[in-house]
């Protein structure tokens, strides 16, 4: 990073990196990081923007609609390199990772990057309300909205939050991306997609 003209003390940046792993796949809370690291909130924001500019961190913007609901307005943050995330989490084997409480968040970040590598990230968002409804990813393509949920399990099922997102956001379709082997219809507008089938399925839709 110094070679890119970014002058931040390496020790400070490493502490920030380590703290950021705890917020991977979560809504950005700069004030909490600032208190933990004994720094100001603008400094935390500066570090986040620096790492985003080097494509090491993704800030996923929130989507807003006039729904009569209080919606989250802060971005979600992800470490884009799963290997780096696991290194900072001190996970040295897949068995360790499977027992870690951040397993689901790790899968979400990995799967999200796979989707955006296909669809592009120019018009991609997440959605969440203060009432608890949320959608991991929404992509606008050809004037239509497509939703994505990322579940670490072989046979994911529908949830109340998925139905809320489908109806409130008027999604064309909602995909639940999982690490299993099978893809199948969940209802008329939702389908579970094995990540190995993802590229072919989205290609069928011209994405």
QUINOR-V203380 format. One record per residue. PSI is psi in whole degrees, 0 to 359 (999 if undefined). Layout:
psi: (PSI;PSI)
This chain:
psi: (323;327;341;5;14;111;85;135;132;324;320;319;324;320;319;315;310;317;325;332;330;341;5;129;22;167;135;128;81;326;324;316;321;316;319;324;359;36;177;157;321;327;319;320;322;314;317;315;324;314;330;322;339;8;23;334;141;131;112;118;150;150;139;140;159;84;359;20;147;120;148;138;354;154;163;149;143;140;120;335;109;325;317;318;311;326;314;334;354;38;114;356;161;326;320;317;320;336;359;142;345;13;312;320;322;314;318;313;318;310;322;317;326;318;312;338;339;312;340;158;17;329;58;141;169;168;138;146;160;350;353;348;143;162;127;321;138;131;130;122;123;36;5;151;129;134;152;133;147;113;129;95;154;333;74;153;170;155;165;321;322;316;321;313;318;317;314;322;355;55;144;320;153;127;134;107;127;167;6;188;339;145;142;156;137;325;195;335;0;144;144;131;120;139;334;342;358;308;317;319;316;330;326;332;6;26;999)
